Amino acid sequence: MSLSTLKDCTPPNWDLSDLYQGSDDGSLQDDLKRVKADITSFVADYKDKVVELSSEGMYKAITRFESIRDVSDKLATFAYLQYVIKMNEEKNVQFFQNISEILTELCTALVFFTLQINQISDQRLSKLLESPVLQRYRSWFEHLRLFQKYQLSESEEAILQNVSGTATAWQRLFDETMASLKFTVAGHKMHMAEVLHKLSDSDPRIRKSATQALCKILKENVRLFALVTNTLAKSKNVEDKLRGFAQPISSRNLSNFVEDDVVDTLIDTVKSAYSKLSHRYYGMKAKWLGTKQLNYYDRLAPLPNDDGKEYAWSEAVETVLEAYGSFSKKFADYGKLFFDNNWIDAPVTPGKDSGAFAHPACSSMHPYLMVNFLGKGRDVMTLAHELGHGIHQFLAKEQGPLMCNTPLILAEVASIFGEQLTFAHILKEEDNTQRKRFLIASKVEDLLNTIVRQIAFCDFEMRLHKERQMGEVGVERICDIWMTTQQESLGPLVKFDHGVRYLWAYIPHFIHSPFYVYSYAFANCLVNSLYQTYLDGCEGFEAKYLDMLKAGGTLTYKEVLKPFGLNPADKGFWNKGLSMISTLLDQLE
């Protein structure tokens, strides 16, 4: 699809036929049989023999391991993507669960491989890595070594792999419950994505009604959500204790290849800046809206006289691609692939997940994007965000199944950089002074939502998981923890209604990816510095940036940022990243 033909287009549904034609596709069954056969032969050839492999033997084993990973990822991707847009259809639910259980059972047999690699002595491993055929995998071996002290026995790891399906079932319960909820806003029945959209409506009565409806339905279901939260937090606590992690957040930090103290510094720096960032802004917004205190339901309100421009799908696509193209034609061309080939699902439909994501699929396949597009300015920024993810995943494919996935703190860089490009492009194209002010205010709110709000989320998780170590955390106590972290982050000039205490219950990251949320703040502060480096005319920035995306998971955050002269380990780095918000606030006063 070319841009010239987008004019008459509505938000597209994705085309999954590059994966399979459907759940009854014969090639899908063939791939399941292939994975089973390949795993059986892999186990027969390598179990209890890994430590003695030659460099050539190790290379052959790794390439076979990658092949199994690629096909199993393809199967899992198709099942999930088919499920996530129609969670209200039983056949999709059953198919997703069946594929997940089959793959979990099959892949448990492979647990031995990485465990036995970590049984190789440092001296012997160094000798193996001198071989040219293994140079490509050096970073993978180094990353495995970081997990060595936290590994369990093979039998224990196999048990954990098998019971992971139980956690998936609890996550599924959360997802399907959320997808089934109905909300009544101003007399109209709505799904989750629609009611979240109404939180930023221009009519304060609609915003209030939407907030009250959201709080009411979450309260009615809060015991279920508390049970899911407690169960998964306990499961994590048990595994963390078995592995010897110092803090609940430590396992996430390790998977991000970032030190605990660096993340602690980020969190402390942002929390100490609450008063000069979020408290300051919401005080300003209360004045703009003519109140002493800002009602919580007005937190996302448009500013007075802001017409809240609506975007057609075609306008949103053109805006994002033009913004990307202003930075790099290559970057825009990569992005255009997603629209030309229907690698994106954009309409709001019953039973569809209410969020947005980019799914990397498997290393031999392109990524897919999902958004819920309703035409708001924030929907344009969400599209820019997810497209950044998609391009990053697309470029990192060359690293193969074991090294294409990027740690979360770097995975968010391309998405947020894409948002920054889009904001700058829209601001540049706007001639109206008042409209520019609205755009700057909207950008400040986006930054507060992705830095301050996410650190408050992380603070909530840390307190919740710490208390869960002592026993089950009751519903009201969870709500109290939530209110404490929200009041601290939003400040004394925001007025909280009682129902706000239940809003923790709809945040999917708490269920699916504990402590994921700080990566948004990490990446935002990082991108603020990176973008300033770009504006300062860093020599060869475009090539360095694309190389960074192509590196996938082969480099640490320090290695990735070194060519740009940036180092998040420096104490002043985070304050520098936060200074952009202060600068924008100065422009609004």
Secondary structure, DSSP 8 states (H G I E B T S, - for coil): --GGGGGG-------GGGT-S-TT-HHHHHHHHHHHHHHHHHHHHHTTTGGG--HHHHHHHHHHHHHHHHHHHHHHHHHHHHHHT-TT-HHHHHHHHHHHHHHHHHHHTTHHHHHHHTTS-HHHHHHHTTSGGGGGGHHHHHHHHHTGGG---HHHHHHHHHHHHHHHHHHHHHHHHHHH--EEETTEEE-HHHHHHHTT-SSHHHHHHHHHHHHHHHHHTHHHHHHHHHHHHHHHHHHHHHHT-SSTTHHHHHHTT--HHHHHHHHHHHHHTTTTTHHHHHHHHHHHTT-SSEEGGGTT---TT-------HHHHHHHHHHHHHHH-HHHHHHHHHHHHTT-EE-S--TTS-SS-EEE---TTS--EEE----S-HHHHHHHHHHHHHHHHHHHHGGG-TTT----HHHHHHHHHHHHHHHHHHHHHH---HHHHHHHHHHHHHHHHHHTHHHHHHHHHHHHHHHHHTTS---HHHHHHHHHHHHHHHH-TTEE--GGGGGGGGG-THHHHSTT-THHHHHHHHHHHHHHHHHHTT-TTHHHHHHHHHHTTTSS-HHHHHGGGT--TTSTTHHHHHHHHHHHHHHHH-
